[in-house]
Amino acid sequence: MTFLTPALAWLGLAAASIPIIIHLLNRRRFTRVDWAPMKYLKLTVQSNKRRLQIEQLLLLLLRVLAMLLLFATVARPMVSRGGFGSWLAGDQRKSQVIVIDDSMSMAQASLDGGHIFDRAKSAAIEMVRRANASDQTTVFTTSHPESPLARQSQIDGAGDLVRSISDLKPSHLMNQWATTFEWVNDYFESAAYPIREVVLVTDLRSAGWNAEIAKRTEEWSEQQATVTIVDVGRPLESNQLVTELRQISPVALAGSPTRFVAIVENASEESVPELKATLFVSGTPQSITVPPLDPNSRVEVPLRLLFSEPGRQRIRLELPDDLLNEDNSRFLVVDVRSSLSITMVDGDPRPTAFQSETDFLAASCSAGRAPWQVDVVRSASEIRLDESRPDVLVLANVGTIETDLAIQLEKLVRDGMGLVVYTGELVDPKSYNDLLFKNGQGILPARLKESAQDKITGMIIESVGNSPVEILTQLSPETLSRIKPHTIFGVAEFAADSTRVLASWKGTELAPALLERSFGNGRVYLWTVSADRDWSDWPQEPSFVLATRQTMEFAAAQEPSRANVTAGDLLQSRLQLADFPTEAKAIAPGLEGAFDLSVDATATGPRLRYENTRRSGFYQFTWTDRDGQLQSDDFAVSIDPRESDAKRLTEEQLDTYLKDVDWQLLSIGAADSNLDNQAELWRTGAMIFLGLIGCESLFAAWIGRER
Amino acid sequence: MSDSSAYSNSPYFDPNMIGPISAVGLRVRKPMEGSISGLHRSPLHGVSPEFADYRSYTPGDDLRNLDWRVYGRSDRFYIKRYEEESNLRAYIVLDASASMNYERESGTKFRAGATLAVSLAATLLRQRDAVGLHTFNTTGEAHLRMSSSESQLRKILNVLESVQPSGETDLARVMHSLADQIPRRGLVILISDMLTDLDSLYDAMGKVLYGGHEMLIFHTLDRDEVELPFKGSVLFRDIEGSEELFAEPRAFRMAYKKAMEAFIGQVEQRCRATGIDYIRLFTDEDTGHHVSHFLRERHRQ
């Protein structure tokens, strides 16, 4: 037995001597009487001596015990559960929910060579074993609250449950405790017994704890549920992690270098020397050097990769082992195209070279060895979008837009095609505004006004990030000041949302030069200048080539792929309406073999869906299409870097989250997997104390009666 | 009898006690051998009784001796006394051991006993009976020879006033001694708390009874000695010795009371069995009333 306030217990030992002292002092206070019938007095005393001694001893014992118990109870005794301790603690039937934290941080290595999660499992097993057979117990992991290991069961023997717990592995998820506690409340709703207990076996990392928790735990204080938090965590002194692996180049083309960046963080108080990381590209490893890192700092590691083949490629960056290996890797799937197809519509074709609208554009796009395929058509009527959809469609000074074309453009952009519009003297604003802007609901970023002459002194690149013209900021200011069109197209209101001004003309007032709008899976870029030399000499500048190529790349880039997600997110593949897949299967990391996949029929076509992304790594869907061809789709699931935050909750913070809830914190020894069981006895002690006081009073009255 | 005012300065002379007792008088049941004509039947036969005088009738008197002519004249009852009525020789034996010194609010047992002794002596002397006194303890004895003279009461008072209760109680030895000393049949009145070896005592009293004497025991106790009224812790010291006993009377009061009542009952029972008249007196009672009532009842038997 231990005490929360041992000093009081010691004081109680000393206080227990008070009745004895009083008893002894009382013997010093007496009346002297000279007595004649001594013989009869002695006879009476002798015949009652034993009884009197026993009574006095019992009374003294009761008083000593009462004093001991009073102080012991106030000192808050704790005793191991099970057996007599359990009986003493007065276990009553209760409904108990045991929550095992299996978030990513639980995979932290522990001192004894295992992992913190091993200690968590031991603690959970211990709690299960100590549950009374009459209790109703629910056990679930934070990654799978909907599939508990035991649901409101009366544990008898617990063999199967113990095995299930032993087989658990930590997930790669970041736990949202508010959601977990909602599940606890759900289970309590159908709990049979009024006495409720929640046991959280966790490493007490602060990630996932937020203000929403207090709303969930309000019910616990109303139900007078008790909360026991078993802390199996330990500080994480040193950890390095990859927080991001991202494609920088808008489009990845086979045979053309594609830029990526990896961000590596040193989450420790000590510097880390140069690290040798391994980059796997489609399974082929290569060594990557991560520069030295200062304490609590991060570094960007640029990567240039050359893909030889088109298709979905897998990239994995892996750091050397440390105390938490789960965050050392980051996964990425990249859609590598064989080429970038660009179709340009020349609204004002001319026979003389570099007089047409698209001559300079085509020349810019044909530069270099990148596999860009540029097709130029001389009128909008020549576009054959039904036959093949280009990656980017360019409208250069196209005068009017037909309704059919507008409808087709909207669908294609929504599906992912990029659209770049260059204005010019032939552009009919009404046509564009009616069919492409559509009062802000269309694909055009802004409403066109009229072209007008202005004294432009240069181009300003807006600091908005992820912009095709951001690269121009690397040029000298004089370069940008040479971009001086004499005529630009004015714009009025912008489209409802997702419209950005990426560059502006520096004239009598700032006027948008380049606008961007995301629409569905595609993007639309609107230049308020012509692509030829009618309005400016910019096409002759090298910056025009740079700006044009970047605009095409960004237009070709689709919205962030649903193929790269965070652990816990849904994986899905949307197929064509007419294509109903058969034999749909999924392959997941950590699981052997392929297993059946859910296929949902939606209004836009069949959808393959998979929800159990509790481990990071590469997932794959495979299915057979209507032509009998095997199709596949790859996904990359990475951990949420917030789960690597080593900060632990303090008791004050727990008090805030568990306001008005009766909670206690139990710790588990670093090298000892046995639970430091702390069942409180103060209630039992208080009851016994009251009983003792009652007995003492009754007994004292009884032996004090005349006999 | 001398005027009671002569004895009023004595602590043991209590007219309130003497009055009721004297009104009843003290008689014996057995025939006595007295030196002068007295109240009591004589064992001697063949002597013609001659009228001597009258005395007031007391209930229990033989009605054959009632003078009806006096009744007719005066409407009062008088008994004729005859010359041949023998006087009584009474020995008052008063326990003067230390145990008789137990004192509470009502005074010591010795005082109560001594006052009773004086009252009985006064009654007997009034009856022209002879009375002697014997007080005793282990440290010494005081003996006053039998006499029916008027000065005998004063002598009794003097002796009693000079006695200091002390020492242990050895009643048996005293009774043995008395049995040898008393030459003629008489009445032996024992006033004591009887806190002694009863077996030895009754042996000795048997000897007295064998000598033809009549015995009368006034068992004098303080009520405290039976009730044990003390609260809290008490250190009891043996009044006749050095023994001490620490106890809390409340815890065994009832048991003690039973023991004392058993003791008293045993004394009474043994007295009855041996033909000894017995009365228990508490020091806080109206002794005169109790004794007169007792004597009246005794005379009826």
Interface residues (C-beta under 8 A of the other chain):
Chain A: N26 R27 R29 F30 T31 R32 V33 D34 W35 A36 P37 M38 K39 Y40 L41 K42 L43 T44 V45 S47 N48 L52 E55 I703 G704 R705 E706 R707
Chain B: A98 S99 M100 N101 Y102 K109 D193 L195 D222 E225 L228 F230 G232 S233 V234 L235 F236 R237 D238 I239 E240 G241 E243 L245 F246 A247 E248 R250 A251 F252 R253 M254 A255 Y256 A259 M260 F263
